[in-house]
Amino acid sequence: MLAINPYLNFNGNTEEAFNHYKSVFGGEFAMVMRFKDSPAAANTPEKDQDKLMHIALPLANGSMLMGTDAIGAGGMPFVTMGNNFSLTISAESREEADKLYSGLAEGGNAVSPMHDEFWGDYFGWLTDRFGINWMITHNPNATK
């Protein structure tokens, strides 16, 4: 595995939260993607178009703090206490991603099986049998 990183879900105030985190931790955002910029934009309500689909803030220790406005898009549940975060695993290969996904999904809920995503990653998401949300990703262009 390359890394395990926290992925935070917010009720529409992700941008505010991440600007605050940026003021605390420093650095620059590695990625900012709005719902209007995704292939599913046509299925996103107008009021949610400018909300954040994904944002990433690199931290000094090499980890990444990531987040989204959990608006119910793409099968993602709305935020309630207990589902406001996921752990994201960056796998070194597709094979490792498949193995991790399969193991963690055993007895749990395979929300989105491993597949190629429009942003270039091989990606899947699940809730394990203990209620923990996991996102598994492999970026073929990532470096160790």
N, C-alpha and C positions, 0 to 999 in steps of 0.2 A: 504494500500500500504506500502511496505517496503521502497521504495525509487524511486526517479526520477533522472536519471543520463544522462549527455550528451554523445552522441555517434558521433564521428567525422569521416568524410570520407575524404580520401586523394587520390591524383593522383600518387600513387606509392612510396611516401616518408613517410609512416606512421612510419616506424621504426626510421628514423631520427627524426621525430617530437616527438615521444614518448621518445626517449632517451634524447631529450632536456627537455621535460616536467619532466622527472624523475630527471634530474639535478636541475631543479627549485624547484619541490615539494618534492623531496626525496622519500624514500620508494623503494619497490621492485615490479616488475610486478606480478600480481596475476595470469595472464594467458597470454601465447603467443602461438598462433596457426597459422600455415602457411597453405596456400592453398594446398600444397603437402600432408598435414596431414589429409585432409578431405576426406570423401567418394566420393566427386565429383572431386578428383584430376585428374582422367583420362580425364575429360572434361575441364580441365584448361590448357591453353597454357603453353608450357615449360618455356617461358620467365616470366610467372607469378607464377610459382610453389613456389618460395621462398618468395613471397610477403605475407604480413600479412592478414590473414582472420579475425583475432580477436586479440586484445591486451587490457589488462585492468591494470590500475594503480590506486590502492587505494589511496585516499586522506585523509588527517588528520581528516576531519570532518565526516568520515564514508561514504562519497560518492565515486563514482568510475568514473574515466575518461576512456572512452573506444574508440576504433577506428578500422579502417579497410582501406586496400587499395581497393578502389572502382574500380574494374577492369571489372565490368559488369557481374560478376558471380552470379548465383542464382536469376536472375531477378533484382539485384541491379543496378540502373543506374550509368553511369559514372558520375564523379564529374563535376558539373557546379555550378556557383554562385547560391546560394539559396537551393541547396540540399546537401551541404557539412556537414550537421549534422542531427541527429535524437535525440529525447528524448526517453530514455528507462525507462519504468516503471517496477519495480520488484513487482509483485503481491504476496499476501500472500497465494493465493489458485488458483486452476484451475478455479473455479467459478468466482472469482474476475477478473482473467485475461480475461475470456470470456466476462464478463460484460463490462469491460473497452474497450476491442477490439470492441465489438458491438457498444458501444456508440460513440467511436471516429471514427469508420468507416462510420457511418451514413452520407450519402451525399458525402462521400469521395471515395478513391480508396483502396479496400482491396487487397493489393499486395500479401500477403502470409497469409492465414487464420491460426488460432491457430492450432498447431500440435506438436507432440512430435519430438524433434530434436535429432540427434546422440550424442550431447554432454550432453544430459540428461535433458534439460529444455523443458518445454511446452512453445512454442514460436509462435508469429505472428507479422506481420509488415504491416503497412498501411500508407497512406497519408490522412490526414483529409481534410475536405472540404475547409479549409483555407490554404492548401498547406504545413502543418507541417507534417514531417515524425515522426512516432511513432513506437517503438519496444516494444511489451508487452512480458514479460517473467515471468514464475513461475518456480523456482528451488525448487523441493520438499525437497532438503537437506539444504536449506538456513535457517539461524537462524535470529531471530529478533535482 
